[in-house]
Amino acid sequence: MRKNLPEFNRPNYWTRSKLSDAWRRPKGIDHKVRHSYKGYPPSVKIGYRTPKKYRGIHPSGLLPVRVQTIEELSLLDPKTNCVILSASLGRKKATEIESAANEKGFVILNGHREEGGEEKDEEGSKK
């Protein structure tokens, strides 16, 4: 689906500890990365862009859709869409939507909400 992209790190981030590796475009008149000199990391270019038909697709191959109500599930297809539960949902409504989505065969990307935000093991006791 996607090409293997090089890591686009900030040029010369390895020489100074105060610089992060987040990409910044080199703007200097003699900058080696801007001139694409051999031995320097690659620069961001339009040719590295992902093809249109693969943009916005989850690694599972499904198109993610944010859901706020159970009615919205009826508009979706489980073969092409996966579900993201809205962050503004409460626990009660989120568990209702999650159970309805499981019955229809949807993949849920952010399910399993528990009380108090603590994880529980299979027996139900807190870790």
Helices and strands as residue ranges (DSSP letters): G 46-48, G 52-54, E 63-67, G 71-75, E 81-85, H 91-104, G 115-117
